Amino acid sequence: MSDKVIHAGDADFETTVLQSDEPVLVDFWAPWCGPCRMIAPALDELAESYAGRAKVVKVDIDQHQATALKYHVRSIPMLLLFKGGQVQATQIGAVGKAQLAQMIDKAL
């Protein structure tokens, strides 16, 4: 697991994600979710390659239900790209690293 991936929750979501100067790719996930675990290595690689330009943040929906409810997370993995505190793009389901990189690139 990359040390560049940030774990956020209900208490620090606003400061970590919404107030970020950089675009933030948020992965809503859970430890029991197979597809979530499948895309984790791609998220680690993206966190490394975009370090200093964009953030990768993971939110465990079992631990932080208020944030998951606020963003209408109904199936996981669900990835939201935030820029300037607003959702710019949404991806539901496991996708490849290239598709996630495209989401980030559009926001840069």
Protein Blocks (a to p, Z undefined) as FASTA:
>chain_A
ZZkbccddfklmmmmmmmpcbdcddddddfklmklmmmmmmmmmmmmmmgojaccddddf
klmmmlmmmnopabdcdddddeehiafbdcedjddfklmmmmmmmmZZ
